[in-house]
Amino acid sequence: MLKRKIEICRAHPVLVATAAGAMVGAANAILLEAGGLWHGNSTGVLSLFIPAAHAPRAGQSDAMQTALLLLIEFAGNVVGFSLLFAVPVAVFVGIRRVFASQKRTASPEERP
């Protein structure tokens, strides 16, 4: 099973880096929200749900706006970290493939 996972990592390094970045981004968003709620500071959006639910003029739009902010923050973290992890790997793989193709075309007698 470990051998299969290593084969997947070698066959699709950019996808593996993207998945790792998405997981780190999701964990970062969850930790930011939990920390903001736990400490009562403004690092998270979840603390906005409490005044929206108990305010005298609280309506559905307040809760929906807070949920939209939470969705944007979560999606932004996931996409941002995915790109942050995938772009350097993609550049490295692209450079490696360019130089590997030049090596193959330069010496045809070394082909298998």
Order of alpha helices (4+ residues) and beta strands (2+ residues): alpha-alpha-alpha-alpha
